[in-house]
Amino acid sequence: MRSIWKYSVPITDETIVMTPPGARFLGFIEVYLETRILWLWAEVVSGARPTEQHLIYVVGTGNPLPEPASWLGSVRDGSFIWHVYDGGIK
């Protein structure tokens, strides 16, 4: 059975998110201005333990994009727009 988990991602160039094997990130991201944290959701296998390290990039508009990486979504943070990319399993 699958379920949806929520992951916190700091607004920084790159971070590691630990997920169960086979996790599939969903393209919805939200930012909480008070904490400067992005929230990212993923479909995961229920009961599986987090063992995969996914490299997640947060890129500001106009900055170089990571290669290779797949776009997960963008979010407005005041006057900034952050674009979040999945760099795959590390």
HELIX and SHEET records of a PDB file:
SHEET    1   A 3 ARG A   2  PRO A  10  0                                        
SHEET    2   A 3 ILE A  37  VAL A  45 -1                                        
SHEET    3   A 3 ARG A  24  TYR A  32 -1                                        
SHEET    1   B 4 GLU A  14  THR A  19  0                                        
SHEET    2   B 4 GLU A  52  GLY A  60 -1                                        
SHEET    3   B 4 PHE A  80  ILE A  89 -1                                        
SHEET    4   B 4 SER A  70  ASP A  77 -1                                        
END                                                                             
